[in-house]
C-alpha cells in the first residue's frame, strides 16, 4: 500500500488533482461572486424602478390612496413623510425592518427627522438620487429578506415624501445556494475523475518503464549482459531511455568481455615465465651445477616488466588522469634518447624543437620508450625520432626502415596482447602490451596515436595553453 502511495503514478495523480482542485475552487468562488453581483444589480434595478414609478405618480398629483401599488409579495411599497407618518403601503405589508406599518399613524413609519441635510425636490419632481439597502419585511405573516430602494419625491402640494420599494432576495439566495450546492457535489466527483484519468494515463505511459525495470532486474539476476530491454515504438523520453539503456548494456558487455580476454591473456602471458622460472629453480635444487642463472634473471625481469604493464593498464582502465604539468616534448625526447645506450640499433634524432604540452612526464616517457622499443624489434638498420608542431598540436613521430604495418592491421596492433608475427618468440616479440599502453596514455592526454605509411607511428598531443595547463580531452582535428 505504501509503495503505491509513494509511486510516480500516485504523485502525478495527487499533483494533478491538487492543481485542478485549486483551479476549480478559484473559478467557483469567482462564479459565485459574479453571479451574486449580477443578481444584486438586478434586484437593485427592480426595486429602484418600482420606487420611481410610485414616486412619479405622487409627483404628478395622484392621491396617496389612489396609488397603483404592486403586489406586496413581489414588491412591497411604503410611502411616508418627513415625520415617519405612513401615507401609503402595499396590501398585506405588516412590518419593515421590524417596525410595524400602520397607515396614517405618526411615528410608526421607518424614518425619523434625520434627513434634514438631504436635498428636497421641488413640487412635482422626483429626486435623482436613490438609496439602496438590505432589510426585511413581513408580508402576510411571513418574514423575508428584501433589497430596498428609497426615492424622495414632492407632491403638487409641496409635501416631500420617501418612497420605499423592495425586491425579494429569495430567488437570488435560492439561485446562489443551488449553484453552490452543485459545485460542492460536482467538485469532488470531478476531482475523482481527474485523479482516475491521471492514474490510468500515467500507468499506461509508465508501463514501458516497468518493462525496462523488470528486464534490468532479470539481467542483474542472470548476469547475462547480452540481453536488452524492450524499446517502445514511440519517440518520447521513455524510448530514448530504453535506447540509452541498451547502449549502456552493450558498452558494459563489451567492457566485461574485454576484461575477460584481458585476464585470460594476462594469465597466459604470466604462465610461461613462471613455469620456466620454476623449472630452472627445481633443476637448480636437484643439480646446482646446472643452474641457468642468466635465464632465471631474464625470466624474473620479464615478469617484473609484465607486472608493471598490467598495473599501469589497470590504473588507466580505472580512469586515472595525468597530472597537469607543462612538459617540453622536444627536451623530453632528447633526454630519453640520450639514456638508450643498449639498443640494438642507434636511434637517429631528427628535429626536436621546443613544444610544450600538458600531462604526466613519466607517462609520456613511457609512450616514447614503447614506440622506440617496438621500432627496435622491427627495424633493419635505423630508427628515427622527430618532434614538430602542427597548428595547435605537438607531433612526436617514430619511424623505422622495417617491413611496416599492413593497412588491415593498423588498428589491430593497438589491441592488448596482439602480436602480428606469430612465429616470433615471446622473448623477442614482447607481451603485446606496449602499443596498447601507449595509445591509452595518449588518449588520457587528449591526443591520438596512429600508424601511417610504412612503420611511422605518430603521437599528436594538444599544445599547452598559455597560463593554464591543458586538461585531457578528445582531439578534434580528425587525425586517426
C-alpha positions as CSV (number, residue, x, y, z in Angstrom):
1,X,0.0,0.0,0.0
2,X,2.7,2.4,1.0
3,X,4.6,1.5,-2.2
4,X,1.5,2.5,-4.3
5,X,1.1,5.8,-2.4
6,X,4.7,6.7,-3.0
7,X,4.8,5.8,-6.6
8,X,5.1,8.2,-9.5
9,X,1.6,7.4,-10.6
10,X,0.2,8.3,-7.1
11,X,2.3,11.5,-7.0
12,X,1.2,12.5,-10.5
13,X,-2.5,11.8,-9.8
14,X,-2.2,13.7,-6.5
15,X,-0.5,16.7,-8.1
16,X,-2.9,16.9,-11.0
17,X,-5.9,16.6,-8.6
18,X,-4.5,19.3,-6.3
19,X,-3.9,21.7,-9.3
20,X,-7.4,21.1,-10.7
21,X,-8.9,21.5,-7.2
22,X,-7.2,24.8,-6.7
23,X,-8.3,26.0,-10.1
24,X,-11.9,24.8,-9.7
25,X,-12.2,26.4,-6.2
26,X,-10.9,29.7,-7.6
27,X,-13.2,29.5,-10.6
28,X,-16.1,28.5,-8.4
29,X,-15.6,31.4,-6.0
30,X,-15.3,33.8,-8.9
31,X,-18.5,32.4,-10.5
32,X,-20.4,32.8,-7.2
33,X,-19.2,36.4,-6.7
34,X,-20.1,37.4,-10.3
35,X,-23.5,35.6,-10.0
36,X,-24.2,37.3,-6.7
37,X,-23.2,40.7,-8.0
38,X,-25.4,40.3,-11.1
39,X,-28.4,39.2,-9.1
40,X,-27.9,42.0,-6.6
41,X,-27.7,44.5,-9.5
42,X,-30.9,43.1,-10.9
43,X,-32.6,43.4,-7.5
44,X,-31.4,47.0,-7.1
45,X,-32.7,47.8,-10.6
46,X,-36.2,46.3,-10.0
47,X,-36.5,48.0,-6.6
48,X,-35.5,51.3,-8.0
49,X,-37.8,51.1,-11.0
50,X,-40.7,50.3,-8.6
51,X,-39.9,53.1,-6.3
52,X,-39.6,55.7,-9.1
53,X,-42.9,54.6,-10.7
54,X,-44.7,55.3,-7.4
55,X,-42.7,58.5,-6.9
56,X,-43.7,59.6,-10.4
57,X,-47.4,59.1,-9.6
58,X,-47.0,61.1,-6.4
59,X,-45.2,63.9,-8.2
60,X,-47.9,64.2,-10.8
61,X,-50.6,64.7,-8.1
62,X,-52.1,61.2,-7.7
63,X,-53.7,60.9,-4.3
64,X,-51.9,58.6,-1.9
65,X,-55.0,56.4,-1.6
66,X,-55.2,56.0,-5.3
67,X,-51.6,55.0,-5.9
68,X,-51.2,51.9,-8.1
69,X,-49.1,49.8,-5.6
70,X,-47.7,46.5,-6.8
71,X,-48.4,43.2,-5.1
72,X,-46.6,43.2,-1.7
73,X,-45.3,39.7,-2.3
74,X,-43.3,40.8,-5.3
75,X,-42.6,44.5,-4.5
76,X,-43.7,45.8,-1.1
77,X,-44.0,49.6,-1.1
78,X,-44.1,52.0,1.8
79,X,-44.7,55.8,1.5
80,X,-44.0,58.0,4.5
81,X,-43.4,61.7,5.0
82,X,-40.6,63.5,6.7
83,X,-42.0,62.7,10.2
84,X,-42.4,59.0,9.5
85,X,-46.1,59.1,9.1
86,X,-47.2,56.3,6.8
87,X,-49.1,57.7,3.9
88,X,-49.4,54.6,1.7
89,X,-48.4,50.9,2.0
90,X,-48.7,47.8,-0.1
91,X,-51.5,45.4,0.7
92,X,-50.6,42.8,3.3
93,X,-47.4,44.7,4.2
94,X,-47.3,44.4,8.0
95,X,-43.7,45.4,9.1
96,X,-40.5,46.8,7.6
97,X,-37.2,46.1,9.3
98,X,-39.1,45.2,12.5
99,X,-41.2,48.4,12.5
100,X,-44.9,47.9,12.3
101,X,-46.7,49.5,9.4
102,X,-49.8,51.5,10.2
103,X,-51.5,53.9,7.8
104,X,-51.8,57.4,9.0
105,X,-50.3,56.8,12.3
106,X,-47.4,59.3,13.1
107,X,-44.2,57.9,14.4
108,X,-44.9,54.4,13.2
109,X,-43.0,54.8,9.9
110,X,-39.5,53.8,9.1
111,X,-38.0,57.3,9.0
112,X,-37.5,60.0,11.7
113,X,-36.4,63.6,11.4
114,X,-32.8,62.7,10.4
115,X,-32.9,63.6,6.8
116,X,-32.7,67.4,7.1
117,X,-29.5,67.6,5.1
118,X,-31.0,65.8,2.1
119,X,-31.8,67.9,-1.0
120,X,-35.5,68.3,-1.2
121,X,-37.0,68.1,-4.7
122,X,-39.3,70.9,-5.9
123,X,-43.1,70.3,-6.1
124,X,-43.9,67.9,-8.8
125,X,-40.4,66.5,-9.1
126,X,-38.6,63.2,-8.1
127,X,-35.1,63.2,-6.6
128,X,-32.5,61.8,-8.9
129,X,-30.6,60.1,-6.0
130,X,-31.6,56.7,-4.8
131,X,-30.6,54.9,-1.5
132,X,-30.2,51.2,-1.6
133,X,-30.1,48.9,1.4
134,X,-30.8,45.4,2.7
135,X,-33.6,44.8,5.1
136,X,-36.6,42.6,6.0
137,X,-40.3,42.8,5.6
138,X,-43.3,40.9,7.0
139,X,-45.9,40.2,4.3
140,X,-49.0,38.1,5.2
141,X,-47.3,37.0,8.3
142,X,-44.1,35.8,6.5
143,X,-40.8,37.4,7.2
144,X,-38.3,37.6,4.3
145,X,-35.2,39.4,3.1
146,X,-35.6,42.3,0.7
147,X,-33.5,44.8,-1.2
148,X,-34.8,48.3,-0.6
149,X,-34.7,51.3,-2.8
150,X,-35.6,54.8,-1.4
151,X,-36.5,57.7,-3.6
152,X,-37.7,61.2,-2.5
153,X,-40.5,63.0,-4.2
154,X,-42.5,66.2,-3.7
155,X,-46.2,66.2,-4.5
156,X,-48.1,69.1,-6.0
157,X,-48.9,70.4,-2.6
158,X,-45.3,70.7,-1.6
159,X,-45.2,67.7,0.7
160,X,-41.9,65.7,0.5
161,X,-42.3,62.0,0.9
162,X,-40.0,59.0,0.7
163,X,-41.0,56.0,-1.4
164,X,-39.5,52.7,-0.3
165,X,-39.9,49.8,-2.7
166,X,-38.4,46.3,-2.1
167,X,-37.4,43.3,-4.2
168,X,-37.4,39.9,-2.5
169,X,-34.0,38.2,-2.3
170,X,-35.3,34.7,-2.0
171,X,-34.8,34.0,-5.7
172,X,-31.2,35.3,-5.5
173,X,-30.4,33.3,-2.4
174,X,-32.0,30.2,-3.9
175,X,-30.0,30.6,-7.1
176,X,-26.7,31.1,-5.3
177,X,-27.5,28.2,-3.0
178,X,-28.3,25.9,-5.9
179,X,-25.1,26.8,-7.7
180,X,-23.1,26.4,-4.5
181,X,-24.6,23.0,-3.8
182,X,-24.0,21.9,-7.4
183,X,-20.3,22.9,-7.0
184,X,-20.0,21.2,-3.7
185,X,-21.4,18.0,-5.2
186,X,-19.7,18.2,-8.6
187,X,-16.3,19.3,-7.5
188,X,-15.4,16.1,-5.6
189,X,-16.8,14.0,-8.4
190,X,-14.8,15.9,-11.0
191,X,-11.7,15.6,-8.8
192,X,-12.2,11.8,-8.6
193,X,-12.5,11.7,-12.4
194,X,-9.3,13.8,-12.8
195,X,-7.4,11.6,-10.3
196,X,-8.7,8.4,-12.0
197,X,-7.8,9.5,-15.5
198,X,-4.4,10.8,-14.4
199,X,-3.7,7.5,-12.7
200,X,-4.7,5.5,-15.8
201,X,-2.9,7.7,-18.2
202,X,0.3,7.7,-16.1
203,X,0.1,4.0,-15.6
204,X,-0.1,3.5,-19.4
205,X,2.7,6.0,-20.0
206,X,4.9,4.3,-17.4
207,X,4.2,0.8,-18.5
208,X,7.4,0.7,-20.7
209,X,9.4,1.9,-17.7
210,X,8.2,-1.1,-15.7
211,X,9.2,-3.3,-18.6
212,X,12.7,-1.7,-18.6
213,X,13.0,-2.1,-14.9
214,X,11.9,-5.8,-14.8
215,X,14.2,-6.6,-17.7
216,X,17.1,-4.9,-15.9
217,X,16.3,-6.8,-12.7
218,X,16.3,-10.1,-14.8
219,X,19.7,-9.1,-16.4
220,X,21.1,-8.4,-13.0
221,X,19.9,-11.7,-11.6
222,X,21.1,-13.7,-14.5
223,X,24.3,-11.7,-15.2
224,X,23.6,-12.2,-18.9
225,X,24.7,-8.9,-20.4
226,X,23.7,-10.0,-23.9
227,X,20.0,-9.3,-23.1
228,X,18.4,-6.0,-23.9
229,X,15.5,-4.0,-22.5
230,X,12.4,-3.6,-24.7
231,X,12.4,-0.4,-26.8
232,X,8.9,1.3,-27.2
233,X,7.9,2.2,-30.7
234,X,7.2,5.8,-29.6
235,X,9.8,8.6,-29.9
236,X,9.4,10.1,-26.4
237,X,11.7,10.3,-23.5
238,X,11.0,6.7,-22.4
239,X,12.0,5.3,-25.8
240,X,15.2,7.4,-25.6
241,X,15.8,6.0,-22.1
242,X,15.4,2.4,-23.4
243,X,17.8,3.1,-26.3
244,X,20.4,4.7,-23.9
245,X,20.0,1.7,-21.5
246,X,20.6,-0.7,-24.3
247,X,23.7,1.3,-25.4
248,X,24.9,1.2,-21.8
249,X,24.4,-2.6,-21.7
250,X,26.2,-3.0,-24.9
251,X,29.2,-0.9,-23.7
252,X,29.1,-2.9,-20.4
253,X,29.0,-6.2,-22.2
254,X,32.0,-5.1,-24.4
255,X,33.9,-3.9,-21.3
256,X,33.3,-7.1,-19.4
257,X,34.3,-9.2,-22.4
258,X,37.4,-7.1,-22.8
259,X,38.2,-7.7,-19.1
260,X,37.7,-11.4,-19.5
261,X,40.0,-11.5,-22.5
262,X,42.5,-9.4,-20.7
263,X,42.5,-11.7,-17.7
264,X,42.8,-14.8,-19.9
265,X,45.6,-13.2,-21.9
266,X,47.4,-12.0,-18.8
267,X,47.2,-15.4,-17.2
268,X,48.6,-17.0,-20.4
269,X,51.4,-14.5,-20.6
270,X,52.3,-15.0,-17.0
271,X,52.2,-18.8,-17.2
272,X,55.2,-19.2,-19.5
273,X,57.9,-17.2,-17.5
274,X,56.6,-18.5,-14.2
275,X,56.7,-22.1,-15.5
276,X,60.2,-21.5,-16.9
277,X,61.4,-19.9,-13.7
278,X,60.0,-22.8,-11.6
279,X,61.6,-25.4,-13.8
280,X,65.0,-23.7,-13.6
281,X,64.7,-23.5,-9.8
282,X,63.7,-27.1,-9.4
283,X,66.6,-28.2,-11.6
284,X,68.9,-26.0,-9.6
285,X,67.7,-27.5,-6.4
286,X,68.4,-31.0,-7.7
287,X,71.5,-30.2,-9.7
288,X,73.1,-26.9,-8.6
289,X,75.7,-27.1,-11.2
290,X,73.0,-26.9,-14.0
291,X,71.5,-23.6,-12.7
292,X,70.9,-21.2,-15.6
293,X,71.2,-18.0,-13.6
294,X,71.1,-15.6,-16.6
295,X,67.9,-17.3,-17.8
296,X,66.3,-17.1,-14.3
297,X,67.2,-13.4,-14.1
298,X,65.8,-12.8,-17.6
299,X,62.5,-14.5,-16.7
300,X,62.3,-12.5,-13.5
301,X,62.9,-9.3,-15.3
302,X,60.3,-10.2,-17.9
303,X,57.8,-11.0,-15.1
304,X,58.6,-7.6,-13.5
305,X,58.0,-5.7,-16.7
306,X,54.8,-7.6,-17.4
307,X,53.5,-6.9,-13.8
308,X,54.3,-3.2,-14.2
309,X,52.5,-3.1,-17.6
310,X,49.5,-4.8,-16.1
311,X,49.4,-2.5,-13.1
312,X,49.6,0.6,-15.4
313,X,46.8,-0.8,-17.6
314,X,44.7,-1.3,-14.5
315,X,45.3,2.3,-13.4
316,X,44.4,3.6,-16.9
317,X,41.2,1.5,-17.0
318,X,40.3,2.9,-13.6
319,X,40.2,6.4,-15.1
320,X,43.5,7.7,-13.8
321,X,44.1,11.2,-15.2
322,X,47.6,12.6,-15.9
323,X,49.0,15.4,-13.9
324,X,48.6,18.9,-15.4
325,X,52.3,19.7,-15.8
326,X,53.9,21.7,-18.6
327,X,56.4,19.5,-20.4
328,X,58.8,20.4,-23.3
329,X,58.2,17.5,-25.7
330,X,61.4,18.1,-27.6
331,X,63.6,18.2,-24.4
332,X,61.9,15.1,-23.2
333,X,62.7,13.2,-26.4
334,X,66.4,14.4,-26.3
335,X,66.7,13.3,-22.6
336,X,65.1,9.9,-23.1
337,X,67.1,9.1,-26.3
338,X,70.4,10.0,-24.6
339,X,69.8,7.3,-22.0
340,X,69.2,4.5,-24.5
341,X,72.7,3.1,-24.8
342,X,71.9,-0.6,-25.0
343,X,69.7,-0.5,-28.1
344,X,70.2,-3.0,-30.9
345,X,70.3,-0.1,-33.5
346,X,71.3,3.5,-32.9
347,X,68.4,6.0,-32.8
348,X,68.8,8.9,-35.1
349,X,67.0,12.1,-33.9
350,X,65.6,14.5,-36.4
351,X,64.4,17.9,-35.5
352,X,63.5,18.2,-31.8
353,X,62.2,21.8,-31.3
354,X,60.8,23.0,-28.1
355,X,57.0,22.3,-28.0
356,X,55.2,22.4,-24.7
357,X,52.4,20.0,-23.8
358,X,50.5,19.3,-20.6
359,X,50.5,16.0,-18.8
360,X,52.5,13.4,-17.0
361,X,56.2,13.3,-17.7
362,X,56.5,9.7,-16.7
363,X,53.6,8.5,-18.9
364,X,54.8,10.5,-21.9
365,X,58.2,9.0,-21.5
366,X,56.6,5.6,-21.4
367,X,54.9,6.3,-24.8
368,X,58.3,7.3,-26.3
369,X,60.0,4.2,-24.8
370,X,57.4,1.8,-26.0
371,X,57.4,3.2,-29.6
372,X,61.2,3.1,-29.8
373,X,61.2,-0.5,-28.4
374,X,58.7,-1.5,-31.0
375,X,60.8,0.1,-33.7
376,X,64.0,-1.6,-32.5
377,X,62.3,-5.0,-32.8
378,X,61.3,-4.4,-36.4
379,X,63.9,-2.0,-37.9
380,X,66.5,-3.3,-40.3
381,X,69.2,-0.6,-39.9
382,X,67.9,2.6,-38.3
383,X,65.2,4.2,-36.1
384,X,64.3,7.9,-36.4
385,X,62.6,10.1,-33.8
386,X,61.5,13.7,-34.5
387,X,59.2,16.3,-32.9
388,X,57.4,19.1,-34.7
389,X,54.4,21.5,-34.2
390,X,51.3,21.3,-36.4
391,X,49.0,24.1,-35.6
392,X,47.7,23.5,-32.1
393,X,49.1,20.0,-32.0
394,X,52.5,18.8,-30.9
395,X,53.6,15.8,-33.0
396,X,56.1,13.1,-32.0
397,X,57.0,10.7,-34.9
398,X,58.9,7.4,-34.5
399,X,59.8,5.7,-37.8
400,X,62.0,2.7,-38.8
401,X,63.0,1.0,-42.0
402,X,61.3,-2.3,-41.2
403,X,58.7,-4.1,-43.2
404,X,55.9,-1.8,-42.0
405,X,52.4,-2.5,-40.9
406,X,49.7,-3.7,-43.4
407,X,46.7,-1.4,-43.7
408,X,44.3,-4.1,-42.3
409,X,46.4,-4.3,-39.1
410,X,47.0,-0.6,-38.4
411,X,44.2,-0.6,-35.7
412,X,44.6,-4.2,-34.6
413,X,48.2,-3.7,-33.4
414,X,46.9,-1.4,-30.7
415,X,44.8,-4.1,-29.1
416,X,46.2,-5.8,-26.0
417,X,48.3,-8.9,-26.2
418,X,48.3,-8.7,-30.0
419,X,51.5,-9.8,-31.9
420,X,51.3,-9.8,-35.7
421,X,54.4,-12.1,-36.0
422,X,53.1,-15.4,-34.6
423,X,56.4,-17.1,-35.5
424,X,58.4,-14.7,-33.3
425,X,59.3,-15.9,-29.9
426,X,57.7,-14.4,-26.9
427,X,61.0,-13.1,-25.7
428,X,61.7,-11.3,-28.9
429,X,58.2,-10.1,-29.6
430,X,57.2,-9.0,-26.1
431,X,53.8,-9.4,-24.5
432,X,51.9,-7.3,-26.9
433,X,51.1,-4.6,-24.4
434,X,53.4,-1.8,-25.4
435,X,51.4,-0.2,-28.2
436,X,48.1,-0.7,-26.3
437,X,49.6,1.1,-23.3
438,X,50.9,3.9,-25.5
439,X,47.6,4.6,-27.1
440,X,45.7,4.5,-23.8
441,X,48.1,7.1,-22.4
442,X,47.8,9.2,-25.5
443,X,44.0,9.3,-25.2
444,X,44.2,10.1,-21.5
445,X,46.3,13.2,-22.5
446,X,43.7,14.3,-25.1
447,X,45.7,13.1,-28.0
448,X,45.9,10.3,-30.6
449,X,48.4,7.6,-31.6
450,X,48.2,6.1,-35.0
451,X,50.5,4.3,-37.5
452,X,50.7,5.8,-41.0
453,X,52.5,4.8,-44.2
454,X,55.1,2.1,-43.6
455,X,56.0,1.9,-39.9
456,X,55.7,5.6,-39.0
457,X,54.0,5.9,-35.6
458,X,52.7,9.4,-34.9
459,X,51.7,10.8,-31.5
460,X,49.6,14.0,-31.5
461,X,49.1,16.0,-28.3
462,X,47.4,19.3,-27.7
463,X,49.8,22.2,-27.2
464,X,49.6,23.5,-23.6
465,X,47.6,26.7,-23.3
466,X,49.4,29.8,-22.1
467,X,48.9,30.5,-18.4
468,X,46.8,27.3,-17.8
469,X,47.7,23.6,-18.2
470,X,45.5,21.9,-20.8
471,X,43.3,19.1,-19.4
472,X,42.8,15.9,-21.2
473,X,40.0,15.8,-23.7
474,X,39.1,14.5,-27.1
475,X,41.0,15.8,-30.2
476,X,39.0,17.4,-32.9
477,X,41.3,17.6,-35.9
478,X,40.2,14.3,-37.4
479,X,43.7,12.6,-37.4
480,X,43.4,8.9,-36.6
